[in-house]
Amino acid sequence: MSRIQSVFATLKQQGKTALIPYITAGDPHPKCTVSLMHTLVKYGADMIELGVPFSDPMADGPVIQRASERALLHKVGLTTVLEMVKTFRETDQNTPIILMGYANPIEAIGALAFADRAKAADVDGVITVDYPPEECGEFVKELRARDIDPVFLLSPTTEPKRVELIVSQASGFVYYVSLKGVTGAANLDIAEVAERVASIRQKTNLPVGVGFGIRDAATAKATAAIADAVVVGSRMVLAIEASNEDNLLSNVATLMIELKAAVDAA
């Protein structure tokens, strides 16, 4: 059983929903990332989604695009991100780390080499936004062989037959994108999300995480009532963007405390 699967199993026994904050590795500066990761865990993160900076993040809205740009100014790429995970693992062997990124950096080093290096860094899951499930069977096989969970996105427009294909490839959990469009866009329609999550659960026993529209404690609580995990990305990155070196960790801690209380209250 992977770390991701183990955490979900434990939370299910406790009747709780997972809180998964997202940060972009290297934002606002590479020296901050590992400290931010530990702060997220200290204040309630059950898992961490760690973004790999990319120059053309097509699924990400302007907030996370700016985070990628800041990280890229410091030359943070996939190799650096894996080193950050290794450093984090020196003092945290329990919290699942899920890399979120795009195919180009993986293809640049080769899918097999990436799988080996992700395993060596002790990565737990991988979300590759632009790897279509129809074309990544071998990549999924290599990840699973190393006990790394391939996590796939489902959207409001995903056709039922394609949902079946995607959940057959996925492990760990499936990630339901609650909005049409990019991260941080529009307002969340909780009733519609609840209907879609129920539909997905008819096709898989995997936990269902929901993200892309969680902008405050109220939406986190509402989402936690219907999902197995709440993923908070743009709101977390905004807190980082609005901080300076002196208050960065305290601002992130304050937001995490609010979100964790909301998720647990559900």
GUVEX-763036 format. One record per residue (C-alpha): x, y, z; residue number from 1; residue in three letters. Coordinates in nm, 3 decimals. Layout:
BEGIN
SEKOL | x | y | z | tidren | filo
SEKOL | X | Y | Z | NUM | ALA
...
// end
This chain:
BEGIN
SEKOL | x | y | z | tidren | filo
SEKOL | 0.000 | 0.000 | 0.000 | 1 | MET
SEKOL | 0.138 | 0.339 | -0.100 | 2 | SER
SEKOL | 0.161 | 0.632 | 0.140 | 3 | ARG
SEKOL | -0.130 | 0.799 | -0.043 | 4 | ILE
SEKOL | -0.349 | 0.492 | -0.010 | 5 | GLN
SEKOL | -0.252 | 0.452 | 0.355 | 6 | SER
SEKOL | -0.340 | 0.812 | 0.442 | 7 | VAL
SEKOL | -0.679 | 0.785 | 0.273 | 8 | PHE
SEKOL | -0.749 | 0.456 | 0.452 | 9 | ALA
SEKOL | -0.665 | 0.611 | 0.789 | 10 | THR
SEKOL | -0.876 | 0.921 | 0.725 | 11 | LEU
SEKOL | -1.169 | 0.708 | 0.613 | 12 | LYS
SEKOL | -1.156 | 0.517 | 0.943 | 13 | GLN
SEKOL | -1.159 | 0.852 | 1.123 | 14 | GLN
SEKOL | -1.444 | 0.988 | 0.912 | 15 | GLY
SEKOL | -1.225 | 1.273 | 0.786 | 16 | LYS
SEKOL | -1.150 | 1.439 | 0.454 | 17 | THR
SEKOL | -0.793 | 1.496 | 0.337 | 18 | ALA
SEKOL | -0.657 | 1.848 | 0.300 | 19 | LEU
SEKOL | -0.408 | 1.876 | 0.014 | 20 | ILE
SEKOL | -0.249 | 2.219 | -0.029 | 21 | PRO
SEKOL | -0.063 | 2.303 | -0.349 | 22 | TYR
SEKOL | 0.250 | 2.513 | -0.377 | 23 | ILE
SEKOL | 0.482 | 2.570 | -0.672 | 24 | THR
SEKOL | 0.834 | 2.449 | -0.601 | 25 | ALA
SEKOL | 1.078 | 2.740 | -0.599 | 26 | GLY
SEKOL | 0.815 | 3.007 | -0.530 | 27 | ASP
SEKOL | 0.888 | 3.265 | -0.402 | 28 | PRO
SEKOL | 1.248 | 3.141 | -0.378 | 29 | HIS
SEKOL | 1.404 | 2.793 | -0.384 | 30 | PRO
SEKOL | 1.538 | 2.833 | -0.031 | 31 | LYS
SEKOL | 1.178 | 2.866 | 0.097 | 32 | CYS
SEKOL | 1.022 | 2.554 | -0.051 | 33 | THR
SEKOL | 1.121 | 2.286 | 0.200 | 34 | VAL
SEKOL | 1.036 | 2.514 | 0.493 | 35 | SER
SEKOL | 0.698 | 2.583 | 0.334 | 36 | LEU
SEKOL | 0.638 | 2.210 | 0.295 | 37 | MET
SEKOL | 0.710 | 2.147 | 0.662 | 38 | HIS
SEKOL | 0.485 | 2.439 | 0.760 | 39 | THR
SEKOL | 0.200 | 2.295 | 0.554 | 40 | LEU
SEKOL | 0.235 | 1.961 | 0.735 | 41 | VAL
SEKOL | 0.267 | 2.121 | 1.079 | 42 | LYS
SEKOL | -0.061 | 2.303 | 1.031 | 43 | TYR
SEKOL | -0.272 | 2.026 | 0.886 | 44 | GLY
SEKOL | -0.171 | 1.910 | 0.539 | 45 | ALA
SEKOL | -0.246 | 1.541 | 0.495 | 46 | ASP
SEKOL | -0.058 | 1.539 | 0.164 | 47 | MET
SEKOL | 0.121 | 1.804 | -0.043 | 48 | ILE
SEKOL | 0.079 | 1.872 | -0.413 | 49 | GLU
SEKOL | 0.409 | 2.017 | -0.531 | 50 | LEU
SEKOL | 0.403 | 2.197 | -0.863 | 51 | GLY
SEKOL | 0.691 | 2.156 | -1.107 | 52 | VAL
SEKOL | 0.749 | 2.499 | -1.267 | 53 | PRO
SEKOL | 0.681 | 2.506 | -1.641 | 54 | PHE
SEKOL | 0.688 | 2.782 | -1.897 | 55 | SER
SEKOL | 0.349 | 2.697 | -2.051 | 56 | ASP
SEKOL | 0.123 | 2.571 | -1.770 | 57 | PRO
SEKOL | -0.194 | 2.535 | -1.976 | 58 | MET
SEKOL | -0.420 | 2.414 | -1.694 | 59 | ALA
SEKOL | -0.315 | 2.686 | -1.454 | 60 | ASP
SEKOL | -0.469 | 3.028 | -1.412 | 61 | GLY
SEKOL | -0.276 | 3.355 | -1.374 | 62 | PRO
SEKOL | -0.197 | 3.309 | -1.005 | 63 | VAL
SEKOL | -0.013 | 2.980 | -1.051 | 64 | ILE
SEKOL | 0.133 | 3.098 | -1.382 | 65 | GLN
SEKOL | 0.299 | 3.383 | -1.193 | 66 | ARG
SEKOL | 0.431 | 3.136 | -0.936 | 67 | ALA
SEKOL | 0.590 | 2.931 | -1.214 | 68 | SER
SEKOL | 0.744 | 3.246 | -1.359 | 69 | GLU
SEKOL | 0.895 | 3.339 | -1.022 | 70 | ARG
SEKOL | 1.038 | 2.990 | -0.978 | 71 | ALA
SEKOL | 1.177 | 2.978 | -1.332 | 72 | LEU
SEKOL | 1.363 | 3.304 | -1.269 | 73 | LEU
SEKOL | 1.562 | 3.100 | -1.015 | 74 | HIS
SEKOL | 1.620 | 2.817 | -1.267 | 75 | LYS
SEKOL | 1.399 | 2.572 | -1.076 | 76 | VAL
SEKOL | 1.322 | 2.269 | -1.292 | 77 | GLY
SEKOL | 1.233 | 1.906 | -1.245 | 78 | LEU
SEKOL | 1.579 | 1.805 | -1.119 | 79 | THR
SEKOL | 1.570 | 2.078 | -0.854 | 80 | THR
SEKOL | 1.220 | 1.978 | -0.747 | 81 | VAL
SEKOL | 1.327 | 1.617 | -0.693 | 82 | LEU
SEKOL | 1.619 | 1.739 | -0.482 | 83 | GLU
SEKOL | 1.375 | 1.941 | -0.272 | 84 | MET
SEKOL | 1.166 | 1.629 | -0.209 | 85 | VAL
SEKOL | 1.480 | 1.441 | -0.103 | 86 | LYS
SEKOL | 1.564 | 1.717 | 0.145 | 87 | THR
SEKOL | 1.207 | 1.716 | 0.280 | 88 | PHE
SEKOL | 1.230 | 1.340 | 0.330 | 89 | ARG
SEKOL | 1.530 | 1.379 | 0.560 | 90 | GLU
SEKOL | 1.288 | 1.482 | 0.836 | 91 | THR
SEKOL | 0.945 | 1.371 | 0.710 | 92 | ASP
SEKOL | 0.898 | 1.010 | 0.606 | 93 | GLN
SEKOL | 0.521 | 1.007 | 0.635 | 94 | ASN
SEKOL | 0.355 | 1.285 | 0.433 | 95 | THR
SEKOL | 0.269 | 1.190 | 0.075 | 96 | PRO
SEKOL | 0.418 | 1.420 | -0.190 | 97 | ILE
SEKOL | 0.240 | 1.443 | -0.525 | 98 | ILE
SEKOL | 0.423 | 1.611 | -0.812 | 99 | LEU
SEKOL | 0.199 | 1.811 | -1.043 | 100 | MET
SEKOL | 0.332 | 1.915 | -1.382 | 101 | GLY
SEKOL | 0.349 | 1.866 | -1.755 | 102 | TYR
SEKOL | 0.489 | 1.609 | -1.994 | 103 | ALA
SEKOL | 0.768 | 1.816 | -2.148 | 104 | ASN
SEKOL | 1.010 | 1.807 | -1.851 | 105 | PRO
SEKOL | 0.949 | 1.434 | -1.810 | 106 | ILE
SEKOL | 1.006 | 1.367 | -2.178 | 107 | GLU
SEKOL | 1.326 | 1.573 | -2.164 | 108 | ALA
SEKOL | 1.486 | 1.321 | -1.927 | 109 | ILE
SEKOL | 1.287 | 1.020 | -2.042 | 110 | GLY
SEKOL | 0.986 | 0.862 | -1.876 | 111 | ALA
SEKOL | 1.181 | 0.563 | -1.742 | 112 | LEU
SEKOL | 1.459 | 0.782 | -1.601 | 113 | ALA
SEKOL | 1.200 | 1.008 | -1.443 | 114 | PHE
SEKOL | 1.027 | 0.712 | -1.277 | 115 | ALA
SEKOL | 1.361 | 0.597 | -1.132 | 116 | ASP
SEKOL | 1.451 | 0.943 | -1.009 | 117 | ARG
SEKOL | 1.106 | 1.004 | -0.861 | 118 | ALA
SEKOL | 1.137 | 0.675 | -0.672 | 119 | LYS
SEKOL | 1.486 | 0.769 | -0.550 | 120 | ALA
SEKOL | 1.348 | 1.102 | -0.424 | 121 | ALA
SEKOL | 1.061 | 0.917 | -0.248 | 122 | ASP
SEKOL | 0.780 | 1.080 | -0.447 | 123 | VAL
SEKOL | 0.439 | 0.924 | -0.384 | 124 | ASP
SEKOL | 0.223 | 1.039 | -0.674 | 125 | GLY
SEKOL | 0.247 | 1.209 | -1.012 | 126 | VAL
SEKOL | -0.010 | 1.426 | -1.192 | 127 | ILE
SEKOL | 0.089 | 1.492 | -1.553 | 128 | THR
SEKOL | -0.173 | 1.726 | -1.692 | 129 | VAL
SEKOL | -0.107 | 1.669 | -2.061 | 130 | ASP
SEKOL | -0.039 | 1.294 | -2.067 | 131 | TYR
SEKOL | -0.361 | 1.151 | -2.217 | 132 | PRO
SEKOL | -0.453 | 0.817 | -2.059 | 133 | PRO
SEKOL | -0.482 | 0.662 | -2.404 | 134 | GLU
SEKOL | -0.109 | 0.716 | -2.459 | 135 | GLU
SEKOL | 0.059 | 0.669 | -2.123 | 136 | CYS
SEKOL | 0.002 | 0.303 | -2.041 | 137 | GLY
SEKOL | 0.374 | 0.227 | -2.025 | 138 | GLU
SEKOL | 0.442 | 0.532 | -1.809 | 139 | PHE
SEKOL | 0.166 | 0.429 | -1.568 | 140 | VAL
SEKOL | 0.312 | 0.077 | -1.555 | 141 | LYS
SEKOL | 0.657 | 0.211 | -1.466 | 142 | GLU
SEKOL | 0.520 | 0.435 | -1.192 | 143 | LEU
SEKOL | 0.311 | 0.160 | -1.037 | 144 | ARG
SEKOL | 0.610 | -0.077 | -1.046 | 145 | ALA
SEKOL | 0.784 | 0.172 | -0.816 | 146 | ARG
SEKOL | 0.484 | 0.219 | -0.584 | 147 | ASP
SEKOL | 0.420 | 0.568 | -0.722 | 148 | ILE
SEKOL | 0.054 | 0.649 | -0.780 | 149 | ASP
SEKOL | -0.041 | 0.798 | -1.120 | 150 | PRO
SEKOL | -0.315 | 1.051 | -1.042 | 151 | VAL
SEKOL | -0.543 | 1.164 | -1.324 | 152 | PHE
SEKOL | -0.770 | 1.462 | -1.369 | 153 | LEU
SEKOL | -1.140 | 1.440 | -1.447 | 154 | LEU
SEKOL | -1.332 | 1.747 | -1.558 | 155 | SER
SEKOL | -1.698 | 1.850 | -1.581 | 156 | PRO
SEKOL | -1.684 | 1.773 | -1.954 | 157 | THR
SEKOL | -1.524 | 1.426 | -1.930 | 158 | THR
SEKOL | -1.750 | 1.177 | -2.109 | 159 | GLU
SEKOL | -1.865 | 0.870 | -1.909 | 160 | PRO
SEKOL | -1.670 | 0.622 | -2.124 | 161 | LYS
SEKOL | -1.356 | 0.826 | -2.083 | 162 | ARG
SEKOL | -1.410 | 0.839 | -1.707 | 163 | VAL
SEKOL | -1.400 | 0.460 | -1.710 | 164 | GLU
SEKOL | -1.072 | 0.461 | -1.903 | 165 | LEU
SEKOL | -0.913 | 0.719 | -1.673 | 166 | ILE
SEKOL | -1.009 | 0.552 | -1.346 | 167 | VAL
SEKOL | -0.877 | 0.220 | -1.480 | 168 | SER
SEKOL | -0.534 | 0.383 | -1.520 | 169 | GLN
SEKOL | -0.536 | 0.580 | -1.195 | 170 | ALA
SEKOL | -0.429 | 0.481 | -0.847 | 171 | SER
SEKOL | -0.409 | 0.663 | -0.515 | 172 | GLY
SEKOL | -0.705 | 0.886 | -0.595 | 173 | PHE
SEKOL | -0.870 | 1.066 | -0.885 | 174 | VAL
SEKOL | -0.872 | 1.443 | -0.901 | 175 | TYR
SEKOL | -1.198 | 1.604 | -1.006 | 176 | TYR
SEKOL | -1.148 | 1.949 | -1.157 | 177 | VAL
SEKOL | -1.454 | 2.125 | -1.025 | 178 | SER
SEKOL | -1.459 | 2.407 | -1.282 | 179 | LEU
SEKOL | -1.451 | 2.444 | -1.657 | 180 | LYS
SEKOL | -1.133 | 2.635 | -1.730 | 181 | GLY
SEKOL | -0.810 | 2.691 | -1.541 | 182 | VAL
SEKOL | -0.714 | 2.694 | -1.174 | 183 | THR
SEKOL | -0.868 | 2.970 | -0.966 | 184 | GLY
SEKOL | -1.144 | 3.050 | -1.215 | 185 | ALA
SEKOL | -1.515 | 3.117 | -1.157 | 186 | ALA
SEKOL | -1.728 | 3.023 | -0.859 | 187 | ASN
SEKOL | -1.790 | 2.673 | -0.731 | 188 | LEU
SEKOL | -2.132 | 2.515 | -0.783 | 189 | ASP
SEKOL | -2.135 | 2.271 | -0.491 | 190 | ILE
SEKOL | -2.455 | 2.097 | -0.600 | 191 | ALA
SEKOL | -2.311 | 2.027 | -0.944 | 192 | GLU
SEKOL | -1.981 | 1.907 | -0.795 | 193 | VAL
SEKOL | -2.167 | 1.674 | -0.558 | 194 | ALA
SEKOL | -2.357 | 1.524 | -0.850 | 195 | GLU
SEKOL | -2.036 | 1.468 | -1.049 | 196 | ARG
SEKOL | -1.850 | 1.319 | -0.754 | 197 | VAL
SEKOL | -2.137 | 1.075 | -0.696 | 198 | ALA
SEKOL | -2.124 | 0.978 | -1.063 | 199 | SER
SEKOL | -1.749 | 0.917 | -1.049 | 200 | ILE
SEKOL | -1.788 | 0.701 | -0.740 | 201 | ARG
SEKOL | -2.020 | 0.473 | -0.933 | 202 | GLN
SEKOL | -1.725 | 0.390 | -1.160 | 203 | LYS
SEKOL | -1.440 | 0.353 | -0.910 | 204 | THR
SEKOL | -1.356 | 0.272 | -0.550 | 205 | ASN
SEKOL | -1.070 | 0.520 | -0.553 | 206 | LEU
SEKOL | -1.100 | 0.828 | -0.332 | 207 | PRO
SEKOL | -1.212 | 1.141 | -0.517 | 208 | VAL
SEKOL | -1.032 | 1.469 | -0.455 | 209 | GLY
SEKOL | -1.179 | 1.802 | -0.564 | 210 | VAL
SEKOL | -0.983 | 2.114 | -0.656 | 211 | GLY
SEKOL | -0.955 | 2.422 | -0.882 | 212 | PHE
SEKOL | -1.228 | 2.622 | -0.707 | 213 | GLY
SEKOL | -1.152 | 2.621 | -0.334 | 214 | ILE
SEKOL | -1.103 | 2.987 | -0.252 | 215 | ARG
SEKOL | -1.180 | 3.015 | 0.122 | 216 | ASP
SEKOL | -1.278 | 2.825 | 0.435 | 217 | ALA
SEKOL | -1.647 | 2.819 | 0.337 | 218 | ALA
SEKOL | -1.586 | 2.648 | 0.001 | 219 | THR
SEKOL | -1.333 | 2.416 | 0.165 | 220 | ALA
SEKOL | -1.595 | 2.307 | 0.419 | 221 | LYS
SEKOL | -1.867 | 2.260 | 0.157 | 222 | ALA
SEKOL | -1.633 | 2.057 | -0.064 | 223 | THR
SEKOL | -1.508 | 1.844 | 0.227 | 224 | ALA
SEKOL | -1.865 | 1.734 | 0.292 | 225 | ALA
SEKOL | -1.886 | 1.568 | -0.051 | 226 | ILE
SEKOL | -1.527 | 1.470 | -0.140 | 227 | ALA
SEKOL | -1.252 | 1.250 | 0.000 | 228 | ASP
SEKOL | -0.993 | 1.526 | -0.042 | 229 | ALA
SEKOL | -0.994 | 1.904 | -0.078 | 230 | VAL
SEKOL | -0.714 | 2.046 | -0.292 | 231 | VAL
SEKOL | -0.629 | 2.414 | -0.239 | 232 | VAL
SEKOL | -0.400 | 2.569 | -0.499 | 233 | GLY
SEKOL | -0.451 | 2.926 | -0.616 | 234 | SER
SEKOL | -0.560 | 3.048 | -0.273 | 235 | ARG
SEKOL | -0.245 | 2.907 | -0.115 | 236 | MET
SEKOL | -0.025 | 3.057 | -0.386 | 237 | VAL
SEKOL | -0.194 | 3.395 | -0.339 | 238 | LEU
SEKOL | -0.099 | 3.386 | 0.028 | 239 | ALA
SEKOL | 0.261 | 3.320 | -0.072 | 240 | ILE
SEKOL | 0.255 | 3.595 | -0.334 | 241 | GLU
SEKOL | 0.125 | 3.849 | -0.082 | 242 | ALA
SEKOL | 0.394 | 3.767 | 0.174 | 243 | SER
SEKOL | 0.749 | 3.880 | 0.233 | 244 | ASN
SEKOL | 1.042 | 3.686 | 0.375 | 245 | GLU
SEKOL | 0.951 | 3.779 | 0.732 | 246 | ASP
SEKOL | 0.584 | 3.681 | 0.732 | 247 | ASN
SEKOL | 0.575 | 3.408 | 0.465 | 248 | LEU
SEKOL | 0.557 | 3.107 | 0.695 | 249 | LEU
SEKOL | 0.322 | 3.272 | 0.944 | 250 | SER
SEKOL | 0.080 | 3.378 | 0.668 | 251 | ASN
SEKOL | 0.074 | 3.028 | 0.522 | 252 | VAL
SEKOL | 0.025 | 2.882 | 0.871 | 253 | ALA
SEKOL | -0.272 | 3.114 | 0.934 | 254 | THR
SEKOL | -0.440 | 3.010 | 0.610 | 255 | LEU
SEKOL | -0.376 | 2.642 | 0.681 | 256 | MET
SEKOL | -0.531 | 2.671 | 1.027 | 257 | ILE
SEKOL | -0.846 | 2.822 | 0.874 | 258 | GLU
SEKOL | -0.869 | 2.560 | 0.601 | 259 | LEU
SEKOL | -0.798 | 2.267 | 0.831 | 260 | LYS
SEKOL | -1.065 | 2.378 | 1.078 | 261 | ALA
SEKOL | -1.315 | 2.413 | 0.794 | 262 | ALA
SEKOL | -1.236 | 2.073 | 0.643 | 263 | VAL
SEKOL | -1.252 | 1.897 | 0.981 | 264 | ASP
SEKOL | -1.579 | 2.073 | 1.063 | 265 | ALA
SEKOL | -1.742 | 1.911 | 0.762 | 266 | ALA
// end
